[in-house]
């Protein structure tokens, strides 16, 4: 992401932007965690079905 072209307009705006970026990152991490958990569960059930 290129953010050089937009200097922060104000301290408050910058804080808001940082919070939004952090929230997006956090939600992305949560989604990845859930995805991994689902994969582990599905692989376990398929293993049980095979044997």
PDB file with one MODEL, atoms N, CA, C and O in Angstrom:
MODEL        1
ATOM      1  N   UNK A   1       0.846  -1.185   0.000  1.00  0.00           N
ATOM      2  CA  UNK A   1       0.000   0.000   0.000  1.00  0.00           C
ATOM      3  C   UNK A   1       0.889   1.245   0.000  1.00  0.00           C
ATOM      4  O   UNK A   1       1.806   1.368   0.813  1.00  0.00           O
ATOM      5  N   UNK A   2       0.607   2.156  -0.914  1.00  0.00           N
ATOM      6  CA  UNK A   2       1.391   3.375  -1.005  1.00  0.00           C
ATOM      7  C   UNK A   2       0.634   4.504  -0.323  1.00  0.00           C
ATOM      8  O   UNK A   2      -0.444   4.891  -0.774  1.00  0.00           O
ATOM      9  N   UNK A   3       1.191   5.032   0.759  1.00  0.00           N
ATOM     10  CA  UNK A   3       0.488   6.074   1.507  1.00  0.00           C
ATOM     11  C   UNK A   3       1.271   7.377   1.530  1.00  0.00           C
ATOM     12  O   UNK A   3       0.974   8.270   2.324  1.00  0.00           O
ATOM     13  N   UNK A   4       2.290   7.491   0.645  1.00  0.00           N
ATOM     14  CA  UNK A   4       3.108   8.699   0.630  1.00  0.00           C
ATOM     15  C   UNK A   4       2.331   9.886   0.053  1.00  0.00           C
ATOM     16  O   UNK A   4       2.565  11.032   0.436  1.00  0.00           O
ATOM     17  N   UNK A   5       1.399   9.601  -0.879  1.00  0.00           N
ATOM     18  CA  UNK A   5       0.733  10.678  -1.599  1.00  0.00           C
ATOM     19  C   UNK A   5      -0.259  11.449  -0.735  1.00  0.00           C
ATOM     20  O   UNK A   5      -0.684  12.538  -1.122  1.00  0.00           O
ATOM     21  N   UNK A   6      -0.642  10.910   0.431  1.00  0.00           N
ATOM     22  CA  UNK A   6      -1.657  11.581   1.247  1.00  0.00           C
ATOM     23  C   UNK A   6      -1.116  11.904   2.636  1.00  0.00           C
ATOM     24  O   UNK A   6      -1.146  11.049   3.520  1.00  0.00           O
ATOM     25  N   UNK A   7      -0.622  13.125   2.842  1.00  0.00           N
ATOM     26  CA  UNK A   7      -0.169  13.512   4.181  1.00  0.00           C
ATOM     27  C   UNK A   7      -1.361  13.644   5.120  1.00  0.00           C
ATOM     28  O   UNK A   7      -2.448  14.027   4.689  1.00  0.00           O
ATOM     29  N   UNK A   8      -1.169  13.330   6.393  1.00  0.00           N
ATOM     30  CA  UNK A   8      -2.287  13.406   7.347  1.00  0.00           C
ATOM     31  C   UNK A   8      -2.839  14.823   7.429  1.00  0.00           C
ATOM     32  O   UNK A   8      -2.073  15.773   7.593  1.00  0.00           O
ATOM     33  N   UNK A   9      -4.164  14.982   7.318  1.00  0.00           N
ATOM     34  CA  UNK A   9      -4.763  16.306   7.342  1.00  0.00           C
ATOM     35  C   UNK A   9      -4.787  16.865   8.765  1.00  0.00           C
ATOM     36  O   UNK A   9      -4.622  18.070   8.959  1.00  0.00           O
ATOM     37  N   UNK A  10      -4.986  16.017   9.741  1.00  0.00           N
ATOM     38  CA  UNK A  10      -4.987  16.477  11.128  1.00  0.00           C
ATOM     39  C   UNK A  10      -4.662  15.310  12.045  1.00  0.00           C
ATOM     40  O   UNK A  10      -4.680  14.154  11.622  1.00  0.00           O
ATOM     41  N   UNK A  11      -4.367  15.612  13.285  1.00  0.00           N
ATOM     42  CA  UNK A  11      -4.031  14.565  14.252  1.00  0.00           C
ATOM     43  C   UNK A  11      -5.200  13.600  14.421  1.00  0.00           C
ATOM     44  O   UNK A  11      -5.012  12.385  14.471  1.00  0.00           O
ATOM     45  N   UNK A  12      -6.413  14.155  14.509  1.00  0.00           N
ATOM     46  CA  UNK A  12      -7.600  13.323  14.708  1.00  0.00           C
ATOM     47  C   UNK A  12      -7.813  12.405  13.507  1.00  0.00           C
ATOM     48  O   UNK A  12      -8.112  11.221  13.665  1.00  0.00           O
ATOM     49  N   UNK A  13      -7.657  12.961  12.310  1.00  0.00           N
ATOM     50  CA  UNK A  13      -7.846  12.169  11.093  1.00  0.00           C
ATOM     51  C   UNK A  13      -6.824  11.035  11.052  1.00  0.00           C
ATOM     52  O   UNK A  13      -7.145   9.908  10.674  1.00  0.00           O
ATOM     53  N   UNK A  14      -5.603  11.347  11.442  1.00  0.00           N
ATOM     54  CA  UNK A  14      -4.542  10.332  11.436  1.00  0.00           C
ATOM     55  C   UNK A  14      -4.875   9.216  12.426  1.00  0.00           C
ATOM     56  O   UNK A  14      -4.707   8.036  12.117  1.00  0.00           O
ATOM     57  N   UNK A  15      -5.346   9.590  13.614  1.00  0.00           N
ATOM     58  CA  UNK A  15      -5.721   8.595  14.624  1.00  0.00           C
ATOM     59  C   UNK A  15      -6.829   7.686  14.080  1.00  0.00           C
ATOM     60  O   UNK A  15      -6.785   6.466  14.239  1.00  0.00           O
ATOM     61  N   UNK A  16      -7.816   8.304  13.438  1.00  0.00           N
ATOM     62  CA  UNK A  16      -8.932   7.541  12.895  1.00  0.00           C
ATOM     63  C   UNK A  16      -8.440   6.562  11.840  1.00  0.00           C
ATOM     64  O   UNK A  16      -8.865   5.407  11.794  1.00  0.00           O
ATOM     65  N   UNK A  17      -7.527   7.051  10.982  1.00  0.00           N
ATOM     66  CA  UNK A  17      -7.010   6.210   9.906  1.00  0.00           C
ATOM     67  C   UNK A  17      -6.233   5.031  10.480  1.00  0.00           C
ATOM     68  O   UNK A  17      -6.380   3.899  10.019  1.00  0.00           O
ATOM     69  N   UNK A  18      -5.407   5.299  11.485  1.00  0.00           N
ATOM     70  CA  UNK A  18      -4.624   4.230  12.109  1.00  0.00           C
ATOM     71  C   UNK A  18      -5.552   3.194  12.738  1.00  0.00           C
ATOM     72  O   UNK A  18      -5.329   1.990  12.611  1.00  0.00           O
ATOM     73  N   UNK A  19      -6.588   3.668  13.412  1.00  0.00           N
ATOM     74  CA  UNK A  19      -7.533   2.756  14.060  1.00  0.00           C
ATOM     75  C   UNK A  19      -8.218   1.880  13.017  1.00  0.00           C
ATOM     76  O   UNK A  19      -8.418   0.684  13.230  1.00  0.00           O
ATOM     77  N   UNK A  20      -8.579   2.498  11.873  1.00  0.00           N
ATOM     78  CA  UNK A  20      -9.249   1.735  10.825  1.00  0.00           C
ATOM     79  C   UNK A  20      -8.314   0.674  10.261  1.00  0.00           C
ATOM     80  O   UNK A  20      -8.724  -0.465  10.034  1.00  0.00           O
ATOM     81  N   UNK A  21      -7.055   1.049  10.034  1.00  0.00           N
ATOM     82  CA  UNK A  21      -6.068   0.093   9.513  1.00  0.00           C
ATOM     83  C   UNK A  21      -5.884  -1.048  10.506  1.00  0.00           C
ATOM     84  O   UNK A  21      -5.846  -2.216  10.119  1.00  0.00           O
ATOM     85  N   UNK A  22      -5.770  -0.706  11.786  1.00  0.00           N
ATOM     86  CA  UNK A  22      -5.562  -1.722  12.819  1.00  0.00           C
ATOM     87  C   UNK A  22      -6.764  -2.664  12.885  1.00  0.00           C
ATOM     88  O   UNK A  22      -6.602  -3.880  12.986  1.00  0.00           O
ATOM     89  N   UNK A  23      -7.965  -2.099  12.829  1.00  0.00           N
ATOM     90  CA  UNK A  23      -9.178  -2.921  12.882  1.00  0.00           C
ATOM     91  C   UNK A  23      -9.215  -3.872  11.699  1.00  0.00           C
ATOM     92  O   UNK A  23      -9.566  -5.043  11.842  1.00  0.00           O
ATOM     93  N   UNK A  24      -8.847  -3.357  10.523  1.00  0.00           N
ATOM     94  CA  UNK A  24      -8.865  -4.197   9.332  1.00  0.00           C
ATOM     95  C   UNK A  24      -7.866  -5.331   9.478  1.00  0.00           C
ATOM     96  O   UNK A  24      -8.156  -6.472   9.119  1.00  0.00           O
ATOM     97  N   UNK A  25      -6.683  -5.014  10.009  1.00  0.00           N
ATOM     98  CA  UNK A  25      -5.653  -6.040  10.217  1.00  0.00           C
ATOM     99  C   UNK A  25      -6.151  -7.087  11.203  1.00  0.00           C
ATOM    100  O   UNK A  25      -6.011  -8.288  10.973  1.00  0.00           O
ATOM    101  N   UNK A  26      -6.738  -6.617  12.310  1.00  0.00           N
ATOM    102  CA  UNK A  26      -7.226  -7.539  13.338  1.00  0.00           C
ATOM    103  C   UNK A  26      -8.289  -8.476  12.769  1.00  0.00           C
ATOM    104  O   UNK A  26      -8.256  -9.684  13.003  1.00  0.00           O
ATOM    105  N   UNK A  27      -9.227  -7.908  12.024  1.00  0.00           N
ATOM    106  CA  UNK A  27     -10.304  -8.743  11.472  1.00  0.00           C
ATOM    107  C   UNK A  27      -9.725  -9.741  10.477  1.00  0.00           C
ATOM    108  O   UNK A  27     -10.186 -10.879  10.384  1.00  0.00           O
ATOM    109  N   UNK A  28      -8.702  -9.301   9.729  1.00  0.00           N
ATOM    110  CA  UNK A  28      -8.058 -10.200   8.766  1.00  0.00           C
ATOM    111  C   UNK A  28      -7.402 -11.363   9.504  1.00  0.00           C
ATOM    112  O   UNK A  28      -7.504 -12.517   9.089  1.00  0.00           O
ATOM    113  N   UNK A  29      -6.722 -11.036  10.613  1.00  0.00           N
ATOM    114  CA  UNK A  29      -6.046 -12.074  11.406  1.00  0.00           C
ATOM    115  C   UNK A  29      -7.087 -13.045  11.963  1.00  0.00           C
ATOM    116  O   UNK A  29      -6.890 -14.260  11.928  1.00  0.00           O
ATOM    117  N   UNK A  30      -8.188 -12.511  12.472  1.00  0.00           N
ATOM    118  CA  UNK A  30      -9.251 -13.361  13.021  1.00  0.00           C
ATOM    119  C   UNK A  30      -9.794 -14.291  11.943  1.00  0.00           C
ATOM    120  O   UNK A  30     -10.027 -15.474  12.192  1.00  0.00           O
ATOM    121  N   UNK A  31      -9.992 -13.749  10.747  1.00  0.00           N
ATOM    122  CA  UNK A  31     -10.516 -14.562   9.643  1.00  0.00           C
ATOM    123  C   UNK A  31      -9.545 -15.691   9.326  1.00  0.00           C
ATOM    124  O   UNK A  31      -9.958 -16.828   9.096  1.00  0.00           O
ATOM    125  N   UNK A  32      -8.241 -15.373   9.313  1.00  0.00           N
ATOM    126  CA  UNK A  32      -7.228 -16.388   9.009  1.00  0.00           C
ATOM    127  C   UNK A  32      -7.257 -17.486  10.071  1.00  0.00           C
ATOM    128  O   UNK A  32      -7.170 -18.672   9.753  1.00  0.00           O
ATOM    129  N   UNK A  33      -7.381 -17.075  11.343  1.00  0.00           N
ATOM    130  CA  UNK A  33      -7.427 -18.041  12.453  1.00  0.00           C
ATOM    131  C   UNK A  33      -8.612 -18.984  12.279  1.00  0.00           C
ATOM    132  O   UNK A  33      -8.466 -20.202  12.380  1.00  0.00           O
ATOM    133  N   UNK A  34      -9.784 -18.415  12.018  1.00  0.00           N
ATOM    134  CA  UNK A  34     -10.997 -19.219  11.855  1.00  0.00           C
ATOM    135  C   UNK A  34     -10.833 -20.179  10.683  1.00  0.00           C
ATOM    136  O   UNK A  34     -11.241 -21.339  10.749  1.00  0.00           O
ATOM    137  N   UNK A  35     -10.227 -19.674   9.605  1.00  0.00           N
ATOM    138  CA  UNK A  35     -10.028 -20.500   8.419  1.00  0.00           C
ATOM    139  C   UNK A  35      -9.154 -21.704   8.758  1.00  0.00           C
ATOM    140  O   UNK A  35      -9.458 -22.832   8.371  1.00  0.00           O
ATOM    141  N   UNK A  36      -8.061 -21.451   9.489  1.00  0.00           N
ATOM    142  CA  UNK A  36      -7.146 -22.538   9.857  1.00  0.00           C
ATOM    143  C   UNK A  36      -7.867 -23.555  10.722  1.00  0.00           C
ATOM    144  O   UNK A  36      -7.696 -24.762  10.550  1.00  0.00           O
ATOM    145  N   UNK A  37      -8.675 -23.063  11.656  1.00  0.00           N
ATOM    146  CA  UNK A  37      -9.412 -23.964  12.547  1.00  0.00           C
ATOM    147  C   UNK A  37     -10.345 -24.851  11.729  1.00  0.00           C
ATOM    148  O   UNK A  37     -10.415 -26.060  11.950  1.00  0.00           O
ATOM    149  N   UNK A  38     -11.062 -24.243  10.783  1.00  0.00           N
ATOM    150  CA  UNK A  38     -11.979 -25.001   9.928  1.00  0.00           C
ATOM    151  C   UNK A  38     -11.227 -26.078   9.160  1.00  0.00           C
ATOM    152  O   UNK A  38     -11.687 -27.215   9.057  1.00  0.00           O
ATOM    153  N   UNK A  39     -10.067 -25.714   8.623  1.00  0.00           N
ATOM    154  CA  UNK A  39      -9.279 -26.676   7.849  1.00  0.00           C
ATOM    155  C   UNK A  39      -8.890 -27.851   8.725  1.00  0.00           C
ATOM    156  O   UNK A  39      -8.970 -29.005   8.304  1.00  0.00           O
ATOM    157  N   UNK A  40      -8.462 -27.547   9.963  1.00  0.00           N
ATOM    158  CA  UNK A  40      -8.016 -28.604  10.870  1.00  0.00           C
ATOM    159  C   UNK A  40      -9.189 -29.539  11.174  1.00  0.00           C
ATOM    160  O   UNK A  40      -9.036 -30.760  11.156  1.00  0.00           O
ATOM    161  N   UNK A  41     -10.342 -28.969  11.448  1.00  0.00           N
ATOM    162  CA  UNK A  41     -11.523 -29.779  11.772  1.00  0.00           C
ATOM    163  C   UNK A  41     -11.912 -30.639  10.573  1.00  0.00           C
ATOM    164  O   UNK A  41     -12.167 -31.834  10.721  1.00  0.00           O
ATOM    165  N   UNK A  42     -11.959 -30.033   9.386  1.00  0.00           N
ATOM    166  CA  UNK A  42     -12.387 -30.773   8.191  1.00  0.00           C
ATOM    167  C   UNK A  42     -11.392 -31.877   7.876  1.00  0.00           C
ATOM    168  O   UNK A  42     -11.788 -32.972   7.479  1.00  0.00           O
ATOM    169  N   UNK A  43     -10.102 -31.603   8.048  1.00  0.00           N
ATOM    170  CA  UNK A  43      -9.097 -32.631   7.750  1.00  0.00           C
ATOM    171  C   UNK A  43      -9.227 -33.784   8.749  1.00  0.00           C
ATOM    172  O   UNK A  43      -9.036 -34.947   8.392  1.00  0.00           O
ATOM    173  N   UNK A  44      -9.552 -33.453  10.000  1.00  0.00           N
ATOM    174  CA  UNK A  44      -9.703 -34.490  11.020  1.00  0.00           C
ATOM    175  C   UNK A  44     -10.892 -35.385  10.681  1.00  0.00           C
ATOM    176  O   UNK A  44     -10.799 -36.607  10.786  1.00  0.00           O
ATOM    177  N   UNK A  45     -12.003 -34.785  10.277  1.00  0.00           N
ATOM    178  CA  UNK A  45     -13.197 -35.578   9.964  1.00  0.00           C
ATOM    179  C   UNK A  45     -12.951 -36.445   8.734  1.00  0.00           C
ATOM    180  O   UNK A  45     -13.408 -37.587   8.677  1.00  0.00           O
ATOM    181  N   UNK A  46     -12.233 -35.909   7.752  1.00  0.00           N
ATOM    182  CA  UNK A  46     -11.958 -36.699   6.540  1.00  0.00           C
ATOM    183  C   UNK A  46     -11.019 -37.855   6.882  1.00  0.00           C
ATOM    184  O   UNK A  46     -11.144 -38.945   6.325  1.00  0.00           O
ATOM    185  N   UNK A  47     -10.084 -37.616   7.794  1.00  0.00           N
ATOM    186  CA  UNK A  47      -9.180 -38.694   8.228  1.00  0.00           C
ATOM    187  C   UNK A  47      -9.993 -39.815   8.876  1.00  0.00           C
ATOM    188  O   UNK A  47      -9.769 -40.994   8.605  1.00  0.00           O
ATOM    189  N   UNK A  48     -10.931 -39.433   9.730  1.00  0.00           N
ATOM    190  CA  UNK A  48     -11.752 -40.425  10.423  1.00  0.00           C
ATOM    191  C   UNK A  48     -12.587 -41.207   9.410  1.00  0.00           C
ATOM    192  O   UNK A  48     -12.778 -42.413   9.563  1.00  0.00           O
ATOM    193  N   UNK A  49     -13.080 -40.529   8.386  1.00  0.00           N
ATOM    194  CA  UNK A  49     -13.897 -41.195   7.379  1.00  0.00           C
ATOM    195  C   UNK A  49     -13.083 -42.186   6.565  1.00  0.00           C
ATOM    196  O   UNK A  49     -13.601 -43.225   6.156  1.00  0.00           O
ATOM    197  N   UNK A  50     -11.817 -41.876   6.327  1.00  0.00           N
ATOM    198  CA  UNK A  50     -10.971 -42.756   5.502  1.00  0.00           C
ATOM    199  C   UNK A  50     -10.693 -44.087   6.192  1.00  0.00           C
ATOM    200  O   UNK A  50     -10.820 -45.154   5.592  1.00  0.00           O
ATOM    201  N   UNK A  51     -10.311 -44.000   7.466  1.00  0.00           N
ATOM    202  CA  UNK A  51      -9.873 -45.221   8.163  1.00  0.00           C
ATOM    203  C   UNK A  51     -11.031 -46.179   8.436  1.00  0.00           C
ATOM    204  O   UNK A  51     -10.825 -47.247   9.013  1.00  0.00           O
TER     205      UNK A  51
ENDMDL
END
